[in-house]
Amino acid sequence: MYQALVVACQIASMEICITFEDQNWFQTEKQCIARALEMGKDVHKHMKIYKAVSYRCRPLPKGELSR
């Protein structure tokens, strides 16, 4: 399983960043990437001074829900 992560940084100060962890888990990396890209598009809608700068699909070992 995979968990989508998106890093977003302040537009005026790219050193101030936050990481969003999706609360859904995906069977395939392809599904996870699609969700991460969707999350990245939505960051600016909800947090006007932030923009998405990167994403990652974190593999979760069997039995784990987060890392």
C-alpha positions as CSV (number, residue, x, y, z in Angstrom):
1,M,0.0,0.0,0.0
2,Y,1.0,3.6,-0.6
3,Q,0.4,6.9,1.2
4,A,0.4,10.2,-0.7
5,L,2.5,13.1,0.7
6,V,2.7,16.6,-0.6
7,V,5.2,19.3,0.5
8,A,4.0,22.9,0.2
9,C,6.1,26.0,0.9
10,Q,5.2,29.6,1.4
11,I,5.4,31.6,-1.8
12,A,7.3,34.5,-0.2
13,S,9.6,32.3,1.8
14,M,10.4,28.9,0.3
15,E,12.2,27.8,3.5
16,I,8.8,27.6,5.4
17,C,7.2,24.4,4.3
18,I,4.6,21.9,5.6
19,T,3.9,18.3,4.6
20,F,0.4,17.0,3.9
21,E,-0.3,13.3,4.4
22,D,-3.3,11.9,2.7
23,Q,-5.5,9.9,5.0
24,N,-6.3,7.4,2.3
25,W,-4.1,4.4,1.3
26,F,-3.7,3.2,-2.3
27,Q,-3.1,-0.3,-3.6
28,T,-0.9,0.9,-6.5
29,E,1.8,3.6,-6.8
30,K,-0.1,4.9,-9.9
31,Q,-3.2,5.6,-7.9
32,C,-1.1,7.2,-5.2
33,I,0.6,9.5,-7.7
34,A,-2.8,10.6,-9.2
35,R,-4.0,11.5,-5.7
36,A,-0.8,13.4,-4.8
37,L,-1.1,15.5,-8.0
38,E,-4.7,16.2,-7.1
39,M,-3.7,17.2,-3.6
40,G,-1.0,19.5,-5.0
41,K,-3.5,21.3,-7.2
42,D,-5.7,22.0,-4.2
43,V,-3.1,23.4,-1.8
44,H,-3.3,27.0,-3.1
45,K,-7.1,26.9,-3.0
46,H,-7.1,26.3,0.8
47,M,-3.9,28.0,1.8
48,K,-3.3,31.0,-0.4
49,I,0.2,31.8,0.6
50,Y,1.5,28.2,0.0
51,K,2.3,26.3,-3.2
52,A,3.0,22.7,-3.7
53,V,6.6,22.0,-4.5
54,S,6.9,18.2,-4.4
55,Y,5.1,14.9,-3.8
56,R,6.0,11.4,-2.7
57,C,4.2,8.1,-2.5
58,R,5.4,6.4,0.6
59,P,5.2,2.6,0.6
60,L,3.7,1.2,3.8
61,P,4.7,-2.2,5.0
62,K,1.9,-4.6,5.7
63,G,0.2,-3.8,9.0
64,E,1.2,-0.1,9.1
65,L,-1.1,2.8,8.5
66,S,1.4,5.6,8.6
67,R,5.1,6.3,9.2
